[in-house]
Amino acid sequence: MNYSLSFYPSAQEDIIKSIGWYNQEKENLGFEFYDQLNEKLNILVRNPQHYSILFKDIRTAQVIRFPYLIYFKIDQKKTSITILGVLHTSRDPQTIKKRK
């Protein structure tokens, strides 16, 4: 069973900014980042409990090939996943708690 996905607006902003930054560094690299992010999200919706709990109810999954973590919460009753943020691994993970 696949879970449904929803994104906080701030998570969408994280993704857009990251794509832009990578595209400035190298042509089409941002789109490669986006493809890898989508690949990880496709894996995540099939088995979200596989990923470690970082905080009380927030889990993380690493984007393939890029130093970014996907921060998310699972709602078992609704079989849904809410993406709270997609942040570079150098960022303070406490940042994500403020988005809850």
C-alpha positions in Angstrom: 0.0 0.0 0.0 1.3 3.4 -0.9 0.9 6.4 1.3 -0.3 9.7 0.0 2.1 12.7 0.1 1.5 16.3 1.0 4.1 19.1 1.4 4.3 22.1 3.7 4.7 25.3 1.7 8.2 25.7 3.3 9.2 22.3 2.0 8.2 23.3 -1.5 10.3 26.4 -1.1 13.2 24.3 0.1 13.0 22.2 -3.1 12.7 25.1 -5.4 15.6 27.0 -3.9 17.8 23.8 -4.0 17.0 23.2 -7.6 17.9 26.8 -8.5 21.1 26.7 -6.5 22.3 23.5 -8.2 21.3 24.8 -11.6 23.5 27.8 -11.0 26.4 25.6 -10.0 26.1 23.4 -13.1 23.6 23.3 -16.0 20.8 20.8 -15.3 22.3 19.7 -11.9 19.2 21.0 -10.2 17.0 18.8 -12.3 19.2 15.8 -11.5 18.6 16.7 -7.8 14.8 16.9 -8.4 14.9 13.5 -10.1 16.8 11.9 -7.2 14.4 13.5 -4.7 11.4 12.1 -6.6 13.1 8.7 -6.7 13.5 8.7 -2.9 9.9 10.0 -2.4 8.6 7.1 -4.6 10.5 4.7 -2.3 9.4 6.5 0.8 5.6 6.2 0.1 5.9 2.4 -0.1 7.5 2.0 3.3 7.9 5.1 5.4 8.4 3.3 8.7 11.7 2.0 7.3 13.3 5.4 8.1 14.7 6.6 11.4 12.9 8.8 13.8 15.0 11.9 14.5 12.6 13.7 16.8 9.4 12.6 18.6 7.4 12.0 15.4 9.7 13.3 12.7 11.6 10.9 10.4 14.3 11.5 7.9 15.3 10.0 4.6 18.5 11.0 2.6 18.2 12.0 -1.0 20.2 9.8 -3.2 23.5 11.3 -4.4 22.9 14.6 -2.7 23.5 15.8 0.9 19.9 16.5 1.6 17.5 15.1 4.2 13.7 14.8 3.7 12.0 15.5 7.0 8.5 14.0 7.3 5.7 12.8 9.5 3.5 9.8 9.1 -0.2 9.7 9.8 -1.1 6.0 10.0 -4.8 6.5 10.2 -4.9 8.5 7.0 -2.1 6.5 5.4 -0.4 9.8 4.5 3.0 11.4 4.8 3.6 15.1 5.3 6.9 16.5 4.1 8.0 19.2 6.5 11.2 20.1 4.7 14.1 19.1 2.5 17.3 20.6 4.0 21.0 20.3 3.3 22.7 18.0 5.9 24.8 21.0 7.1 21.7 22.8 8.3 20.7 22.5 12.0 18.0 19.8 12.2 16.3 21.8 15.0 15.1 24.2 12.3 12.5 21.6 11.3 10.9 21.6 14.7 9.7 25.2 14.2 7.7 24.0 11.1 5.5 21.6 13.0 
